[in-house]
Amino acid sequence: MNRLVVALALLVLAFSPALVSHVHSQIITGCCGAQDGTVANPGFFFSAQPGMGIRRAGQSAWVFTSDGGAATVLFFNAGSTYFGIFQNEDTNTSPNSVASIQGANNGGYWSSVSPGYSLGAAAANGGQRSGWKYKTELTTIAAAASTNTVITIPANSLVYGVSVRVVTVIPTCATFTVTSATPARTWNTAAVNCAAGSTDTGVAGGMTVETAASVVTITPNAVPGAGTGQVRVTIHYFDVTPPTL
């Protein structure tokens, strides 16, 4: 307890402008701690902005939080030469962003999108973006000659694969194919077995520019005896966003 009191007293002396004329370096030999904190009141905060600081979000999870604008973490060497920044949004309205910076230039962002990932320039540098994305659904295979997905391959996207996995056996059939239109493509590398657990990477169609949106079609070699089979279908594609200025 005594060591905790001393440690807290040293922290107050080090960071309180009312008590010292400038910041001193302090070596704390004991242990100190804080409450978990909340979004509005983090466990560790700064006097000039109490809503900004560090809090515990859960087991082995700590969060930098800010009550004014994007929560940002900067890494830099002596002076102001930043070489990394993490923040939850950027000026190009892309959430969950990570930027890599040289000097003080905010050149671009890597961000997670829903779903997939995106690389792009900051708004001040044009705002253009390139995204590696995917769409996925669990498709129930009808007792019919073919079944179309609900999800579509986006128009003007560059498609590099339509992968599949049989989640629930498709009754009666032995194999099936995976195709799309605009342009017409067969994606399966070989006829896919209708047994549960069968997979195909779906890259036989090659890198294809989709001129118009298209569903993915599952075509069994024989009409299924019941509409109980299920196939996970995932469209893997690349898209481009033109500059915004």
SERO-4910 file (N, C-alpha, C, O; in steps of 0.05 Angstrom, whole numbers):
BEGIN
 pado doro    nc1    nc2    nc3   cac1   cac2   cac3    cc1    cc2    cc3    oc1    oc2    oc3
  Met    A     17    -24      0      0      0      0     17     25      0     11     44    -15
  Asn    A     39     25     17     56     49     18     69     55     -9     71     78    -17
  Arg    A     77     33    -23     90     37    -49     70     49    -69     77     65    -86
  Leu    A     45     40    -67     24     51    -85     20     80    -80     17     96    -99
  Val    A     19     89    -55     15    117    -48     38    134    -59     34    155    -70
  Val    A     62    124    -56     86    138    -65     85    141    -96     91    162   -107
  Ala    A     77    119   -109     76    119   -138     56    139   -148     61    154   -167
  Leu    A     33    139   -136     12    158   -144     20    187   -139     15    205   -155
  Ala    A     34    191   -117     44    218   -111     64    228   -132     64    251   -140
  Leu    A     81    209   -140    101    217   -161     88    223   -187     96    241   -202
  Leu    A     66    208   -194     52    214   -218     39    242   -218     40    256   -237
  Val    A     27    249   -195     15    275   -192     36    297   -196     32    317   -210
  Leu    A     60    293   -183     81    313   -185     91    316   -214     98    337   -223
  Ala    A     92    293   -228    103    293   -255     85    307   -275     95    320   -294
  Phe    A     59    304   -271     41    313   -293     23    336   -285      7    345   -302
  Ser    A     23    346   -261      6    368   -254     20    395   -259     40    401   -246
  Pro    A     10    412   -278     22    437   -283     20    457   -260     35    476   -259
  Ala    A      1    452   -242     -2    469   -219     20    466   -198     25    483   -182
  Leu    A     34    443   -200     54    437   -179     83    440   -190    101    444   -174
  Val    A     86    437   -216    113    439   -227    113    457   -251     92    460   -264
  Ser    A    135    469   -257    137    488   -280    141    474   -306    135    485   -327
  His    A    152    449   -305    155    434   -329    155    404   -322    157    397   -299
  Val    A    152    387   -342    149    359   -337    176    346   -330    196    351   -343
  His    A    176    331   -308    200    317   -299    198    288   -306    176    277   -307
  Ser    A    220    275   -311    220    246   -314    221    234   -286    236    242   -269
  Gln    A    204    213   -282    203    200   -256    206    170   -260    194    159   -279
  Ile    A    221    158   -243    224    129   -244    207    117   -221    212    123   -198
  Ile    A    188    101   -228    170     89   -208    179     61   -202    179     44   -220
  Thr    A    187     56   -178    198     30   -171    177     11   -160    181    -13   -160
  Gly    A    154     22   -152    132      5   -143    113     -1   -165    120     -1   -188
  Cys    A     88     -7   -158     67    -14   -177     45      7   -175     40     17   -153
  Cys    A     32     12   -196      9     30   -196    -12     18   -214     -6      1   -231
  Gly    A    -37     27   -211    -59     16   -226    -81     36   -229    -80     57   -218
  Ala    A   -102     28   -243   -125     45   -247   -150     28   -251   -148      4   -256
  Gln    A   -173     41   -249   -198     27   -255   -199     21   -285   -185     34   -300
  Asp    A   -217      3   -293   -220     -3   -321   -227     21   -337   -217     25   -359
  Gly    A   -245     38   -326   -254     62   -341   -276     55   -361   -283     32   -365
  Thr    A   -287     76   -373   -308     74   -393   -300     90   -417   -279    103   -417
  Val    A   -317     90   -437   -311    106   -461   -310    135   -454   -292    150   -463
  Ala    A   -328    145   -437   -329    173   -429   -308    180   -408   -298    202   -407
  Asn    A   -301    160   -392   -282    165   -370   -261    143   -369   -263    124   -353
  Pro    A   -241    144   -386   -220    123   -387   -205    122   -361   -203    141   -346
  Gly    A   -193     98   -356   -178     94   -331   -155    113   -329   -150    124   -307
  Phe    A   -139    117   -350   -118    136   -351   -127    159   -370   -135    153   -392
  Phe    A   -125    184   -362   -134    205   -379   -114    229   -377    -95    228   -361
  Phe    A   -119    249   -393   -102    273   -394   -117    297   -384   -141    301   -390
  Ser    A   -103    314   -368   -117    337   -355   -129    356   -375   -151    367   -370
  Ala    A   -117    359   -398   -127    378   -418   -151    366   -433   -167    381   -445
  Gln    A   -154    340   -433   -177    327   -446   -183    301   -431   -174    280   -438
  Pro    A   -199    304   -409   -205    280   -392   -219    257   -407   -216    234   -398
  Gly    A   -232    263   -429   -245    241   -444   -227    227   -463   -236    210   -478
  Met    A   -201    234   -462   -182    220   -479   -162    205   -462   -152    216   -442
  Gly    A   -157    180   -468   -139    164   -452   -139    135   -459   -144    127   -482
  Ile    A   -133    119   -439   -131     90   -443   -150     76   -424   -152     84   -400
  Arg    A   -165     56   -433   -183     41   -416   -181     12   -422   -171      3   -442
  Arg    A   -191     -4   -403   -192    -34   -406   -219    -41   -418   -239    -34   -406
  Ala    A   -219    -55   -441   -244    -61   -454   -253    -90   -448   -276    -97   -453
  Gly    A   -236   -106   -436   -243   -134   -430   -217   -150   -425   -196   -138   -423
  Gln    A   -220   -176   -425   -197   -193   -419   -175   -188   -440   -178   -192   -464
  Ser    A   -152   -179   -430   -128   -174   -447   -133   -154   -469   -121   -156   -491
  Ala    A   -152   -136   -465   -158   -116   -486   -157    -88   -475   -172    -82   -456
  Trp    A   -139    -72   -486   -138    -44   -478   -142    -26   -501   -135    -32   -524
  Val    A   -155     -3   -496   -165     14   -517   -156     43   -513   -158     54   -491
  Phe    A   -146     55   -535   -142     84   -535   -168     97   -543   -180     90   -564
  Thr    A   -178    115   -528   -204    127   -533   -203    157   -533   -186    169   -521
  Ser    A   -222    169   -548   -222    199   -550   -251    208   -552   -267    196   -566
  Asp    A   -258    229   -537   -285    240   -538   -288    263   -558   -309    275   -560
  Gly    A   -266    269   -573   -267    290   -592   -254    282   -618   -230    283   -621
  Gly    A   -271    273   -638   -260    265   -664   -249    237   -663   -254    222   -644
  Ala    A   -233    230   -683   -223    203   -685   -202    197   -663   -186    214   -657
  Ala    A   -204    173   -652   -184    164   -633   -159    157   -648   -160    139   -665
  Thr    A   -137    170   -643   -113    168   -659    -89    161   -642    -85    172   -620
  Val    A    -73    142   -651    -48    135   -638    -25    141   -658    -26    130   -680
  Leu    A     -6    157   -650     16    164   -668     42    152   -657     46    151   -633
  Phe    A     59    143   -675     86    134   -669    105    153   -683    103    157   -707
  Phe    A    124    164   -669    142    183   -682    169    182   -668    172    174   -645
  Asn    A    189    192   -683    215    195   -671    219    223   -660    199    238   -659
  Ala    A    243    232   -654    247    258   -643    237    279   -663    242    277   -687
  Gly    A    222    299   -653    210    319   -671    183    310   -679    168    299   -662
  Ser    A    176    315   -704    148    309   -713    148    291   -737    129    293   -753
  Thr    A    168    274   -740    169    256   -763    153    230   -757    164    211   -746
  Tyr    A    128    230   -763    111    207   -758    118    184   -777    123    189   -800
  Phe    A    117    160   -767    121    137   -785     98    117   -782     99     96   -794
  Gly    A     78    123   -766     55    106   -765     32    119   -750     37    135   -731
  Ile    A      8    114   -758    -15    125   -745    -38    104   -746    -42     91   -767
  Phe    A    -52    102   -725    -76     85   -724    -99    102   -715    -97    117   -696
  Gln    A   -121    100   -730   -145    115   -721   -170    102   -731   -169     85   -750
  Asn    A   -193    109   -719   -217     95   -725   -233    107   -749   -253     96   -757
  Glu    A   -223    129   -760   -235    139   -784   -216    159   -796   -199    170   -782
  Asp    A   -218    164   -822   -201    184   -834   -218    205   -848   -242    204   -847
  Thr    A   -205    224   -861   -219    246   -874   -234    237   -899   -249    253   -911
  Asn    A   -231    212   -907   -245    202   -930   -268    183   -922   -277    167   -937
  Thr    A   -277    187   -897   -300    173   -885   -298    142   -888   -317    129   -894
  Ser    A   -274    132   -883   -270    103   -883   -265     94   -855   -245    102   -843
  Pro    A   -282     77   -843   -278     69   -815   -256     49   -812   -247     36   -831
  Asn    A   -247     45   -787   -227     24   -780   -202     26   -796   -192      6   -807
  Ser    A   -191     51   -798   -168     55   -816   -142     53   -802   -139     59   -778
  Val    A   -122     45   -817    -94     46   -808    -78     60   -830    -80     52   -853
  Ala    A    -63     80   -822    -48     95   -842    -18     91   -837     -9     89   -814
  Ser    A     -3     90   -859     26     89   -857     37    116   -867     31    124   -890
  Ile    A     53    129   -851     61    156   -857     91    159   -857    104    147   -840
  Gln    A    101    174   -875    129    182   -875    130    212   -872    116    227   -886
  Gly    A    147    222   -853    147    250   -848    120    259   -837    108    244   -821
  Ala    A    111    282   -844     85    292   -835     63    288   -856     42    300   -854
  Asn    A     69    272   -876     50    270   -899     31    247   -894     39    224   -891
  Asn    A      5    253   -894    -15    233   -891    -23    223   -918    -42    234   -930
  Gly    A     -9    204   -929    -12    196   -957    -35    178   -963    -48    181   -983
  Gly    A    -40    158   -945    -61    139   -952    -69    122   -928    -58    125   -906
  Tyr    A    -88    104   -933    -99     88   -912   -103     59   -921   -108     53   -944
  Trp    A   -100     41   -901   -109     14   -904   -132     11   -885   -130     19   -862
  Ser    A   -155      0   -894   -178     -1   -876   -193    -27   -881   -192    -38   -903
  Ser    A   -207    -36   -860   -226    -58   -863   -252    -47   -873   -261    -25   -864
  Val    A   -265    -61   -891   -291    -53   -901   -310    -76   -896   -302    -96   -884
  Ser    A   -334    -73   -904   -354    -94   -897   -365   -107   -923   -383    -96   -935
  Pro    A   -354   -131   -930   -331   -143   -917   -307   -140   -936   -310   -135   -960
  Gly    A   -283   -142   -925   -259   -141   -941   -240   -120   -931   -241   -112   -908
  Tyr    A   -222   -112   -949   -201    -92   -942   -198    -72   -964   -203    -78   -988
  Ser    A   -190    -48   -957   -187    -27   -977   -161    -12   -973   -153     -7   -950
  Leu    A   -148     -5   -995   -125     13   -995   -133     38  -1009   -145     37  -1031
  Gly    A   -125     61   -998   -133     86  -1012   -117    110  -1003   -103    109   -983
  Ala    A   -120    131  -1018   -107    156  -1012   -124    173   -993   -149    170   -993
  Ala    A   -112    190   -978   -126    209   -962   -141    228   -980   -134    231  -1003
  Ala    A   -163    240   -970   -179    257   -986   -163    279   -999   -168    286  -1023
  Ala    A   -144    290   -984   -128    312   -995   -110    303  -1018   -101    320  -1034
  Asn    A   -106    277  -1021    -89    267  -1043   -105    254  -1065    -95    239  -1081
  Gly    A   -131    259  -1065   -148    249  -1087   -171    231  -1078   -192    231  -1091
  Gly    A   -167    216  -1056   -188    200  -1046   -193    174  -1061   -211    159  -1054
  Gln    A   -177    167  -1081   -181    142  -1096   -175    118  -1078   -159    119  -1060
  Arg    A   -189     96  -1084   -186     72  -1068   -186     47  -1085   -198     46  -1107
  Ser    A   -173     26  -1075   -173      0  -1087   -180    -20  -1065   -167    -20  -1044
  Gly    A   -199    -38  -1070   -208    -56  -1049   -207    -85  -1057   -216    -92  -1079
  Trp    A   -196   -101  -1039   -199   -131  -1041   -222   -139  -1024   -222   -136  -1000
  Lys    A   -243   -149  -1037   -268   -153  -1022   -279   -181  -1028   -269   -196  -1045
  Tyr    A   -300   -188  -1014   -314   -213  -1019   -343   -211  -1011   -351   -194   -995
  Lys    A   -360   -227  -1023   -388   -231  -1015   -391   -261  -1010   -380   -277  -1024
  Thr    A   -407   -267   -990   -411   -296   -984   -439   -301   -975   -452   -284   -962
  Glu    A   -449   -325   -980   -475   -333   -971   -476   -364   -969   -462   -378   -983
  Leu    A   -494   -373   -952   -500   -402   -951   -524   -407   -968   -547   -399   -961
  Thr    A   -520   -419   -991   -541   -423  -1011   -554   -450  -1008   -541   -471  -1008
  Thr    A   -581   -450  -1005   -596   -475  -1005   -601   -484  -1033   -613   -469  -1049
  Ile    A   -593   -508  -1040   -596   -518  -1067   -624   -530  -1072   -632   -549  -1058
  Ala    A   -638   -518  -1091   -665   -527  -1096   -666   -554  -1110   -647   -563  -1122
  Ala    A   -689   -567  -1108   -694   -592  -1123   -701   -584  -1151   -724   -588  -1160
  Ala    A   -682   -573  -1165   -686   -562  -1192   -661   -566  -1209   -640   -574  -1198
  Ala    A   -663   -559  -1234   -640   -562  -1252   -616   -545  -1243   -593   -553  -1247
  Ser    A   -621   -521  -1232   -600   -503  -1223   -611   -485  -1201   -635   -482  -1197
  Thr    A   -592   -473  -1187   -599   -454  -1165   -581   -430  -1168   -557   -432  -1171
  Asn    A   -594   -406  -1166   -579   -381  -1167   -575   -370  -1139   -592   -373  -1121
  Thr    A   -552   -357  -1134   -547   -344  -1108   -563   -318  -1107   -572   -307  -1127
  Val    A   -567   -309  -1082   -579   -282  -1078   -558   -261  -1082   -563   -240  -1094
  Ile    A   -534   -266  -1072   -512   -246  -1076   -504   -245  -1105   -508   -265  -1120
  Thr    A   -494   -223  -1114   -485   -219  -1142   -456   -210  -1143   -446   -198  -1125
  Ile    A   -444   -217  -1165   -417   -206  -1171   -422   -177  -1179   -437   -172  -1198
  Pro    A   -408   -158  -1166   -413   -129  -1173   -405   -122  -1201   -385   -132  -1211
  Ala    A   -420   -104  -1213   -412    -94  -1239   -386    -79  -1237   -381    -65  -1217
  Asn    A   -370    -81  -1258   -344    -66  -1260   -324    -75  -1239   -304    -61  -1234
  Ser    A   -328    -98  -1228   -308   -109  -1209   -290   -129  -1224   -297   -139  -1245
  Leu    A   -266   -133  -1213   -247   -152  -1224   -248   -177  -1207   -239   -177  -1185
  Val    A   -260   -198  -1218   -265   -222  -1202   -242   -242  -1206   -233   -247  -1228
  Tyr    A   -232   -252  -1183   -210   -271  -1186   -216   -299  -1174   -199   -316  -1174
  Gly    A   -241   -303  -1165   -248   -329  -1156   -277   -330  -1145   -286   -310  -1134
  Val    A   -290   -353  -1148   -315   -358  -1135   -312   -386  -1122   -316   -406  -1135
  Ser    A   -306   -385  -1096   -300   -410  -1082   -326   -422  -1070   -345   -407  -1065
  Val    A   -326   -448  -1066   -350   -461  -1055   -342   -483  -1034   -320   -493  -1035
  Arg    A   -360   -488  -1016   -357   -510   -998   -385   -523   -994   -404   -508   -988
  Val    A   -387   -549   -996   -412   -562   -991   -415   -566   -961   -400   -581   -949
  Val    A   -435   -552   -950   -439   -553   -921   -457   -577   -914   -453   -591   -894
  Thr    A   -478   -580   -930   -497   -602   -926   -499   -617   -952   -504   -605   -973
  Val    A   -497   -643   -952   -497   -660   -976   -521   -652   -994   -543   -648   -984
  Ile    A   -516   -651  -1020   -537   -647  -1040   -547   -675  -1048   -532   -689  -1062
  Pro    A   -571   -682  -1041   -581   -710  -1046   -584   -716  -1076   -591   -698  -1092
  Thr    A   -578   -740  -1083   -582   -751  -1110   -559   -744  -1130   -551   -762  -1145
  Cys    A   -550   -719  -1130   -529   -712  -1150   -502   -723  -1142   -497   -730  -1119
  Ala    A   -484   -723  -1162   -457   -732  -1157   -437   -709  -1157   -420   -707  -1140
  Thr    A   -441   -690  -1176   -423   -667  -1178   -440   -643  -1187   -463   -645  -1194
  Phe    A   -427   -619  -1185   -440   -595  -1195   -419   -575  -1205   -396   -578  -1200
  Thr    A   -429   -556  -1221   -411   -535  -1232   -419   -508  -1220   -441   -504  -1210
  Val    A   -401   -489  -1222   -405   -462  -1212   -400   -442  -1234   -377   -440  -1244
  Thr    A   -420   -427  -1243   -418   -409  -1266   -429   -382  -1260   -444   -378  -1240
  Ser    A   -423   -363  -1277   -435   -336  -1276   -437   -325  -1304   -427   -337  -1323
  Ala    A   -450   -302  -1307   -454   -290  -1333   -440   -263  -1335   -427   -254  -1315
  Thr    A   -442   -249  -1358   -432   -222  -1363   -403   -217  -1354   -399   -201  -1335
  Pro    A   -383   -230  -1365   -385   -251  -1386   -389   -279  -1374   -385   -283  -1350
  Ala    A   -396   -297  -1391   -400   -325  -1382   -374   -337  -1373   -354   -336  -1387
  Arg    A   -374   -348  -1349   -350   -360  -1337   -358   -385  -1321   -378   -386  -1308
  Thr    A   -340   -405  -1323   -342   -429  -1305   -319   -425  -1285   -296   -423  -1293
  Trp    A   -326   -426  -1259   -307   -420  -1239   -294   -444  -1226   -271   -443  -1218
  Asn    A   -309   -466  -1225   -298   -490  -1211   -274   -501  -1227   -275   -503  -1252
  Thr    A   -253   -509  -1213   -230   -520  -1226   -234   -549  -1235   -221   -558  -1254
  Ala    A   -253   -562  -1223   -262   -589  -1231   -291   -592  -1221   -299   -577  -1203
  Ala    A   -305   -611  -1232   -332   -616  -1222   -332   -621  -1192   -317   -638  -1183
  Val    A   -348   -606  -1177   -347   -607  -1148   -365   -630  -1138   -388   -632  -1146
  Asn    A   -354   -646  -1120   -369   -669  -1109   -392   -658  -1092   -389   -638  -1078
  Cys    A   -415   -671  -1093   -439   -663  -1078   -438   -671  -1049   -456   -664  -1034
  Ala    A   -418   -686  -1040   -415   -695  -1013   -408   -671   -994   -394   -653  -1002
  Ala    A   -418   -673   -970   -412   -652   -950   -381   -651   -946   -368   -671   -944
  Gly    A   -371   -626   -944   -343   -622   -940   -327   -618   -965   -303   -611   -964
  Ser    A   -339   -622   -988   -325   -618  -1014   -321   -588  -1018   -338   -572  -1012
  Thr    A   -297   -581  -1030   -291   -553  -1034   -278   -549  -1062   -269   -568  -1074
  Asp    A   -279   -524  -1071   -265   -517  -1095   -257   -488  -1093   -272   -471  -1084
  Thr    A   -232   -482  -1101   -222   -454  -1099   -236   -435  -1119   -236   -411  -1114
  Gly    A   -246   -446  -1140   -261   -429  -1159   -245   -408  -1174   -255   -386  -1179
  Val    A   -221   -415  -1182   -204   -396  -1196   -201   -402  -1226   -186   -389  -1239
  Ala    A   -217   -421  -1236   -214   -429  -1264   -223   -407  -1283   -215   -407  -1306
  Gly    A   -240   -389  -1274   -250   -368  -1291   -230   -347  -1297   -234   -330  -1315
  Gly    A   -208   -347  -1282   -187   -327  -1287   -196   -299  -1277   -218   -296  -1267
  Met    A   -178   -280  -1280   -184   -252  -1273   -203   -240  -1293   -195   -236  -1316
  Thr    A   -227   -235  -1285   -248   -228  -1303   -261   -201  -1295   -268   -197  -1272
  Val    A   -264   -183  -1315   -278   -158  -1310   -308   -163  -1314   -316   -171  -1336
  Glu    A   -323   -159  -1293   -352   -163  -1294   -366   -139  -1306   -367   -118  -1293
  Thr    A   -376   -141  -1330   -387   -118  -1344   -415   -110  -1334   -423    -87  -1337
  Ala    A   -429   -129  -1321   -454   -124  -1308   -457   -143  -1285   -445   -165  -1285
  Ala    A   -473   -136  -1265   -477   -153  -1242   -488   -180  -1250   -505   -182  -1268
  Ser    A   -479   -201  -1237   -488   -228  -1243   -490   -245  -1219   -474   -243  -1200
  Val    A   -511   -262  -1218   -513   -282  -1197   -493   -304  -1203   -482   -306  -1225
  Val    A   -489   -321  -1183   -473   -346  -1187   -493   -369  -1189   -512   -371  -1173
  Thr    A   -488   -387  -1208   -507   -409  -1213   -494   -435  -1206   -472   -442  -1215
  Ile    A   -508   -451  -1189   -499   -478  -1182   -516   -497  -1199   -541   -497  -1198
  Thr    A   -502   -514  -1214   -517   -533  -1232   -508   -562  -1226   -486   -570  -1234
  Pro    A   -525   -577  -1212   -518   -605  -1207   -520   -622  -1232   -534   -615  -1251
  Asn    A   -506   -645  -1233   -507   -662  -1256   -533   -677  -1258   -540   -688  -1279
  Ala    A   -548   -678  -1236   -575   -689  -1236   -592   -673  -1217   -582   -662  -1197
  Val    A   -618   -672  -1222   -636   -656  -1204   -635   -668  -1176   -640   -692  -1173
  Pro    A   -629   -652  -1156   -629   -663  -1128   -655   -675  -1120   -677   -665  -1128
  Gly    A   -654   -696  -1104   -678   -709  -1096   -694   -693  -1076   -718   -698  -1072
  Ala    A   -682   -673  -1063   -696   -655  -1044   -680   -629  -1042   -656   -628  -1048
  Gly    A   -694   -608  -1034   -681   -582  -1032   -669   -577  -1005   -675   -558   -991
  Thr    A   -651   -596   -997   -639   -594   -970   -609   -589   -970   -598   -583   -950
  Gly    A   -597   -592   -994   -568   -587   -995   -561   -558   -991   -576   -540   -998
  Gln    A   -537   -553   -980   -528   -526   -975   -499   -523   -984   -482   -540   -978
  Val    A   -494   -501   -998   -467   -495  -1007   -459   -466   -999   -474   -448  -1004
  Arg    A   -436   -464   -986   -425   -437   -981   -412   -427  -1006   -393   -439  -1016
  Val    A   -422   -404  -1016   -411   -392  -1040   -398   -365  -1033   -411   -349  -1020
  Thr    A   -373   -361  -1041   -359   -336  -1035   -347   -325  -1061   -332   -338  -1075
  Ile    A   -355   -300  -1066   -345   -285  -1090   -321   -268  -1081   -323   -252  -1062
  His    A   -298   -273  -1093   -273   -258  -1086   -268   -238  -1109   -265   -246  -1132
  Tyr    A   -266   -212  -1102   -263   -193  -1124   -248   -168  -1115   -243   -164  -1091
  Phe    A   -240   -152  -1135   -225   -128  -1131   -241   -105  -1143   -251   -108  -1165
  Asp    A   -244    -83  -1129   -258    -60  -1140   -242    -35  -1138   -224    -33  -1122
  Val    A   -250    -15  -1153   -235     10  -1155   -254     33  -1151   -276     34  -1163
  Thr    A   -247     53  -1134   -262     78  -1131   -246    100  -1143   -223    105  -1135
  Pro    A   -257    115  -1162   -242    137  -1175   -236    159  -1155   -247    160  -1134
  Pro    A   -218    177  -1163   -212    200  -1145   -237    217  -1139   -255    218  -1156
  Thr    A   -237    229  -1116   -260    245  -1108   -255    275  -1113   -273    291  -1111
  Leu    A   -230    282  -1119   -224    310  -1126   -199    311  -1144   -191    333  -1152
***
